[in-house]
Amino acid sequence: MHAMEVFVRVVETGSFSAAARALRIGQPAVSKLVAALETRLDVRLLIRSSRHVAPTEAGQAYYERAKRAIAEADEADTAAQGLGLGIEGRLRVCASVTFARLHIAPKLGAFLAAHPKLQLDLVMDDHNVDLLSQNIDVALRLGDLADSALTARKLGSTARVLVASPAYIAAHGRPTEPDALRAHEAIVYAQGGNSGDVWRFRKGTTEVSVSVPYRLACTAAEGVREAVLAGIGIAIASEWMMPEIVSGGVETLLPDWSLPPADLWALYPAGRLPSAKARLFISWFEANL
């Protein structure tokens, strides 16, 4: 297990010397342990150069399983101590920029205070981050799941609504039906290969799709949000994304028509049981959502 941990750190740092510094052991010890591991397995795990160390194909496969084995061993220790007791180390949580800014970061003080030995990395990214390669313990993701191989649990759902600022409505009027959007300025969320310019509405048994003309496309929800607040145009947003709806800083349009809701998921790396730290974070998050 010790040799396995050393090998994992070498892959993650890209060098024997960096791994030695991180583990606070001598570089010769690191080299000896990795060499012994390769001898025992009878396979080359690393490609060594003067500047960098990288895993071979067999080494990459071994790295991914070794990380899982180490994590599960750590979980066995944590489980013996009791969930929530003695939680320490690093926890990497990923969420979209706007959702993390509005609903996670402001509340993290209480969570960190309750677990003083825990270090939390909040990875804020609107893209579908590869959880394994980025060492993410748990991701919070809104919308449809593109990767069905991930371990997922649905946490909740939010309505998606058509929104615009009072200033935009005063200048351009209020659309009364979906087709009227063709005469307005749309702000679209273009992400993941989807141009975002086809909006689907439903009223009773009637469904309507509108291809909206737009002059502004944003690849992050934060851009859509700021553009709406600036009065640039009309956009689709989840209610979680626009708390200004309550204060009147943003108004909803076409109230008789509904849009597909946005589901919120907790995602874990494929093939890996959720760690005790990840489970603890999600339990806290659900209690404070």
Sequence and secondary structure as in RCSB ss.txt:
>XXXX:A:sequence
MHAMEVFVRVVETGSFSAAARALRIGQPAVSKLVAALETRLDVRLLIRSSRHVAPTEAGQAYYERAKRAIAEADE
ADTAAQGLGLGIEGRLRVCASVTFARLHIAPKLGAFLAAHPKLQLDLVMDDHNVDLLSQNIDVALRLGDLADSAL
TARKLGSTARVLVASPAYIAAHGRPTEPDALRAHEAIVYAQGGNSGDVWRFRKGTTEVSVSVPYRLACTAAEGVR
EAVLAGIGIAIASEWMMPEIVSGGVETLLPDWSLPPADLWALYPAGRLPSAKARLFISWFEANL
>XXXX:A:secstr
 HHHHHHHHHHHHSSHHHHHHHHTS HHHHHHHHHHHHHHHTS  EEE SS EEE HHHHHHHHHHHHHHHHHHH
HHHHHH TTSS  EEEEEEE HHHIIIIIGGGHHHHHHH TTEEEEEEE SS   TTTTT SEEEEES  S TTS
EEEEEEEE EEEEE HHHHHHH   SSGGGGGGS EEEE BTTB   EEEEEETTEEEEEE  EEEEESSHHHHH
HHHHTT  BEEEETTT THHHHTSSEEE TTSB   EEEEEEE TT    HHHHHHHHHHHHH 
